Each structure stands twice: as structure tokens, then as C-alpha cells.
Amino acid sequence: MAKKEEIQGAYQLTGGHTSFYDHMMTCSTFLGKIICHFVWNMDREKNRKYIHQALSGIPKNFSGKILEIPVGTGVLTMPKYKKLPDAEITCVDYSSDMMKSAQEKAERMGIRNIHFLQGDVGNLPFADDSFDIVLSMNGFHVFPDKNAAYKEVFRVLKSGGVFCGCFYTKGGCKRTDWFARHFYVPRGFFTPPFETESSLRRRLLKTCKEVLVTRVESVACFRCIKK
């Protein structure tokens, strides 16, 4: 089975347990807090900190075009989109089950200015220079072809546009690195090779200016502007 198909299968399985996934991502239940602590060395405060930093590239009252890749279940971004009624939002994911959960959240929250599309970040169906902001929350440690993903991000992002988000990077927490290597990679949830905080900064500097990379434990948060 190809690596891409393995990842799709893993996330189709996760899509059937989206409530658990949401609680883990937001550190919002007893079990979610346990996983955040033992796997990610995070408490609720650290969890909120990295989410805030990752979303900081989206201004208040933004009214341009946003692309989110991948949207996942939308648990981290739908509350933000609820506050952006004038933006044009497009969300892409290759897991239909995960994306269905995001769609349901958007409907419940009354978010109308949003479009969902199943697709591959390595081959995006958009013209060059289509978006003002590209957001990627916890996606790049999953993508099987990271070089193709970066290439597509910068192809569809306008010059002067913002690329922001977060994802797992190795070297931030030994405990998380162990879980990544022995649990997430074998099950197809994560795909090596992984960036480090410094390698991510170097990569972004090749294409972007005003590069800001911070880290909360093993999660690197970034914001930059395409040259």
C-alpha cells in the first residue's frame, strides 16, 4: 500500500472517533488532558498558547481569501471563522470523515462563507496566487510529500500573502519524539522526515520575509509573508 493510502486509511479511522480527537486537540476532557500531558507535555494553558500563536496570522475582521489545509475536524479553526463573516474561506482535506465533522461544526455555528473540498495538498485545484492567507494547523507532520505541499502552498498564495499555522517538529520534547517514532509513525498518523524548529525557519526564509517561528513543547508555530 502506498504511503498516501496508508495515511488516508489512518485518518478515515480517526474520523470515526472525532469527539475523542477534538477533546485531545483542545485538552478539554479528563482523557484529553491525560494525553496532552503524557504525549505532548502540555496543559490547557500551553494548548491555548500554541493555538493562539498559530492563528495569529489571521487579522481581526479579515475580509480576504483564506485556504486551510488540512481542515481536519475544524475544532481549532471554526471558532475563528465564526468571527470572520466577510472572509472567503476554503477548507481542504483528504479525509472525507474528518472533513464531514468540520462541515457539521460550520453548519451548527452558522458559518455560511465557507467551502469544503476533498483534495490533496500536493496537487491543489487552484490557480496561482489565489489566496491572501494559507493556514495549516497540524498538517505538515502528516503529509507524505512535504516538498510538494510546500510548493503548492507558495504557488497558490499571493505575493505579500501570509502563510501561518503549526505542526509537530522533532527535538522539542523527548517524550513526544518517542511517541511519534513508536506510535504515530507506525500507525500512519505521522510521516517522516520531520522538521525541527531551526530547519523550518531556514525553509521559510527561502521564500518568505518577516518569518516568525516559535515553539510550544514539540509544536512549532509559524507566521511569514511570501516575498
N, C-alpha and C positions, 0 to 999 in steps of 0.2 A: 504493500500500500504506500502511495506517495505521501511525503510529509504533510503536504497541504490537506490531503484527505484525512490523515490521522488527526490533525488539528480540528478540522471541521467536525469529525466524529466526537472528539472530546468535548467540544463546545455545544454540540447538539445534546449531549448527555447533561451538561451543566444547565442547558436551557430548560430542562425538565425540573430543575430544582432552583428556580430563580429567586424564591423567597430566601432560601439559605444563602445564596450568592449575594443578594442585596444586603442581608444582615452582616455578612462577613466584610463586604466592601465599606460599610458605614459604621462598623463596630457598634451596632445598635441593640444587640441582644446578648444574653449571657454567653451563648455558644460563639457568637460573632466576636465578642470581646476576648474569649479564650484564644481563638485562632489568631486574632490580631496581635495578641501578646506573645504567644509562643512561636508563631511563624514569622511575624513581621516586627516584633519588639515594639509595638505601638499600642498606645492607649487612645481614648477618644479624642484627647486634645491633639496628639500627633496626627491622627487620622484627619481631623478637620483642617489642620495646618497644611498638609500636603494637598488636599483638595482645593483649598483656598488659593494656594500658590499656583497650582496647575491651571486654574480657571482665571487667573489674574490678567491674562492677555486679552480677555473679552471685556471691553469697556461697558460701563453702565449706559443704558439707553442706546445700545448699539443698533444700527438700522441697516447694516450691510449684509453680505452673504457669508454664512458660516458653513463649513463642512466638518462633520465629526466622523472620524474613522478610528476604531470601530465604535459604534454606539453602545454595544453590549446590551444590558437591560435598561440603560438610561437612568439608573438610580443616582448617579453622580451629577448628571447634567440637566435632567428635566426641570429640577427646581430653578436652575439658572435660566433656562429658556423661557420659563413662565414669566420672567421679568423682562423679556425682550420681545414685546409684541410686534415691533416694527422690523425685526430682523427676518431674513430669508434663510431658513435652516434646512440643511440636508444631512441626513444621517445614513451612513453605510455600514453594513456588517455582513459577513459571510455566513453567520449562523441565523437561520430564519427563526429559530425558537427564542434565542436571546433577543432578537430584534422585535419579535412579537410582544415580548414583555415591555420593551421601551414604547412601542406603539400604544399599548394599553395604558401606560402611565400618562402619555401625552393626551390621550382621549379623556382620562379621568381628570386631568388638570386643566382641560380646556385649551390646550395649545393647538392652535389651528395653522400657524405659519411654519409648518414643518413637513418635510417629505422624507419617507423612508425608502431605502433601496438596498436590496441584497446584491452584494458585489465583492470584488477582490481589490484590496488596496494596492496591489501590484499592477493593476490594469484598470484604472478608474475611467468610467464612461463620461468624462467631462472634457471640455475644451481647455486649452492652455489659458492661464490667467483668469480663471473663473471665479475665484473666491477671495474675499478680503481676509478671512481667518480660516486656518485649518487647525482643528483641535484633535488631539489624540490622547485619550485617557486610558492608561494601562493597556496599550495595544502593541507597542513595538517589541516587547519581550515575547510576544506570541507569533508575530509574522514570520513565515518560513523564509521569505526572501526580503530581508530588511533593506538591502540596497535598492531593490525595485520599489519598495514602499517609500523610501526617502525621495527617490527620483520622481515618483508620481506626485508626492506632496508638493514638491517645489515646482513641478510642471503646472499644476492646477492653481497654485497660489499666485496672486498678483504680485508684481514688484511693489515693495512697500507694505505688503500684507504681513500678517502675524501668524507665526507657527508656534503653538503652545501646547502644553499638556504635561504628561508624566508617564513613567513606566519603571519597571524593575531594572536596576543596574547592579551588577555584581561588585562586591568589595565594600558595601555599606554596612552589612551586618552578617557575621559568620553564620549565625543560626539560620537566617533567611537563605543564604547561599547553599547551606546544607539541604534545606527543604526543596529548594529549586532543583538542585542536582539529583536528589534521591527520590523526590515525589512528583514535582510538577513536570519535569522534563520526561521521565519515563511514561507518564500518563498522557502526554501530548498537550498539556496546558501551556507550557513554556517551550520555546525553541531557541537553542543556542545558535550562533555565538551571541553573547550579551555585551552590551556597552558597559563601560564604567563611567563614573561622573566626568572624569577628565577626557575620555575618548568621545563622549557625547559633546562636550564643549568644543573640542577640536573639529568634530564633524560639522557642527552647526556654523562655526566660524568660516568654513569654506564657502558657504552660500548666503550667510546672513550677517547682519550687523546688530549691534545692541543685544548681544547674546547674554542671557542671564540663566545660569544653571544653579539650582540649589538642591539640597538633598535632605529628606527626612528618613532616617534609617536607610533602607535599601531602595527607596523610591526617589528617583531624580525628577525634579520639576523644572520645566524649561519654558523660556519665552524669548523669541527672537523675531527680527524683521528681515524679510527677504530683500536682498540687495537689488 
